[in-house]
């Protein structure tokens, strides 16, 4: 029996735990030496992580050890020690045990090697190397859906990388939840990017990561020890980071709505992944309220043919964290908005995400559950 059992599950969030040469080994020689060092979090010991990778490599090379760990993987070791964390053949066996129909696969830390750069050649050369690496990892199994990356800083080069990423086999693209340089993501200069997503029938995805944090450094100056925690193999978040995570996707989606992107591109689809979802019902109510009040004097708002919440409901899906009250969210905001995710092999996904979601589902019908576990994913991915 697989972990999912008889439940059809499409997993909207999982990860590769990159080795230190994961991107560079796929980079063109012209930018390979210009990539930044892989940043695995402040105060994290690179030697400790190398030790975890070596331990996993020893298991991968030993069939007896592999057989010992190839079942109940969701409850097993996480991070670089997770089964299939960075070895593609082992990940295929992990999928056999998990029993998910499909799984989006994101990188974890590799964006730190190029996205913060001011050199466009490094940014887009790194993006291409990442997309090569990701599609090579996912190419062994059609259940693994490669999440490419693309930066919006240069619209022309972004379109080129979307086209190349689709050719390589990317099924979606993670974009920074931030302005495109000095421009709103809804700026008309970026219309070719949104047109490329729409024409390719692949969604854009926002995800917690290197470009989504907005906490001013002053808030960390509190005369208290800076406790970031042990090496876990997931995103390194303090509680102050966690509390502001929804701000980045709210700003980004609000810009797309108000600037008319969803109006101009009605078939555009997107997802907000690993940024929580408990905030979504009130965000939609507040957005509609602001539109109702301010459209009396804002000519741009009068151009919109739908309420803001209607654009979001049509175009965007959200993953709650395991442990969030997804049942309450569904009953409050509707069954069409939310997606199941495991976050495998990050520890934040817990040792039993299905059970954690299920225990909040009292009063939620089977049709709504089916939307949460599989159908909403299919809509986002353009398969429905």
Secondary structure, 3 states (H helix, E strand, C coil): CCCCCCCCCEEEEEECCCCCCCCHHHCCHHHHCCCCCCCCCCCCCHHHHHHHHHHHHHHHCCHHHHHHHCCCHHHCCCHHHCCCCCCHHHHHHHHHHHCCCEEEEECCCHHHHCCCCCCHHHHHHHHHHHHHHHHHHHCCCCCEEEEEECCCCCHHHHHHHHHHHHHHCCCEEECCCCCECCECCCCHHHHHHHHHHHHHCCEEEEECCCCCCCCCHHHHCCCCCCCCCCCCCCCCCCHHHHHHHHHHHHHHHHHHHHCCHHHHCCCCCEEEECCCCCCHHHHHHHHHHHHHHHCCCCHHHHCCCCCHHHHHHHHEEEECCCCCCHHHHHHHHCCCCEECCCCECCHHHCCCHHHHHHCCCCCCCHHHHHHHHHHHHHHHCCCC
